[in-house]
């Protein structure tokens, strides 16, 4: 049993030091002791000692191969680390005996160094010339036969991800690992059924078939087979139920976790014990048991958050009772990780998570504070894990893009609030027929009505007045399609080139080749509410290297009527489900986006703002925006206004 407070491990290769040497007999040197010492140091570095002769401390000959073998054994955990060796002056001769001081400089895993002075003794024989007196103390003065240098690691404290108030979002929290052990199971089907039912009450599902297979394949009846890791509050809700089941066992632990299981999960990522792939990819950095960030911000900033482990070089020595004892020779202290600061607001994030949790289809919600462009919530439902659609999704925006094309039309003076634009049931462009949802027909009505009711054919009618240039210009003014740098993966959009009349017609109401993320549309909506585009910001420390510059101020003659129309979407149009939401007035735009030709399924959208919060909601295959996205927006705003 190892008696030490330091955790041991083998060290992965940085540079090869000692390779197997050839030749059993070694050559002697007819030159002076300095040449022999130099040849020895060169051979030590190269792993080839065949050019050096050796004797033991009692004068017996010893082969170069045996010396190399002992060197490797004594070097222990450092045998694959690079080492610099330098003689410090000429050896001091006293008759047929000489000794030379040597500087030994090891490069330790992670780039640290350990230097010390050693001494190499030499002896001269008439016929053989100078030979090195081989003894373990050459490697280090405190080493004896049977010893080995060992590396012991001191883990660094992982830093937190902080919210906008400098409070930890992801930090160490108490968990309970729920498991089973075959030894205690009396009725496996009943156990799996009852355990699954208990976990379902806290919205956790398990695969009973897979768990049964793991139980069957367990090689030890007393094995702990982990089922799920629960936060302490979640575990407490079902504690009595699961502890009463025959076969369950429990372990308490701590994990780096967000406030809730769903909290910005895809954005933040997870912190888990290093996998075999992690260890193989970073052999010089990671060790068994290390915590590693996987996906999201935890992975992107893993090195900064993880910090730098400390390490100790020890002499590992067997004791008379066959234990192993460590004697420390050198150590460095760990350097704790450095936190990263985000703009996330816990209250807003919790409201967003609760809002999307009520939708069965995959959904996303991004909220941005209008006054300073801070991203305050990034939520993906229903569970929040997997792909971060809220930030990086690439989907057509549907009629929410009418906000963008309307800005372009107003800039070109092509429409006015009360100027009439015809809204027929269908409209053909170069043989392609465009239509409205639910076969809507409004006739010749004020453009504000076309906008509030989301008439596609009205936008097809005015598409030639907008033109491809107007579409691109309006998109650029709202930051869409530009290069953003938020310190996290993000998609700002790809705008249709609108290179043909049919593509231009489709692009005016968010179809065709245009693709956006919920983040991109939330940023554009915030720009309309603010009157100027400012790139959304998320990670503020470390600050992103290349954030996009602020856009030009939007023309008041364009943005004011656009805001009026977006308010009327809620008071008179397709977003009227938000008309009675408490708090300040809500403005916005619904969207229903076709994403595959010939398919009836559509993505549902709503973008809008209330007070200082702009947001975008998207539901994959959710149908109409009013039917799926608006209810999520309503839940979000009602929670914020409690």
Helices and strands as residue ranges (DSSP letters): E 2-3, E 7-8, H 33-46, E 54-56, H 64-75, G 76-78, E 83-87, E 92-94, E 97-107, E 113-125, E 129-134, G 136-138, E 148-154, E 161-162, E 168-180, G 182-184, H 188-200, H 208-217, E 225-231, H 232-243, E 248-257, H 265-268, E 270-273, H 276-281, E 291-294, H 296-300, H 302-306, E 310-318, E 324-332, E 340-342, H 346-357, E 363-369, E 374-381, H 389-392, G 398-401, H 402-411, E 420-423, E 426-429, E 432-435, G 437-439, E 443-446, H 447-453, H 456-477, H 501-508, H 518-530, E 539-541, H 556-572, G 576-578, E 586-594, E 602-610, E 613-619, H 625-640
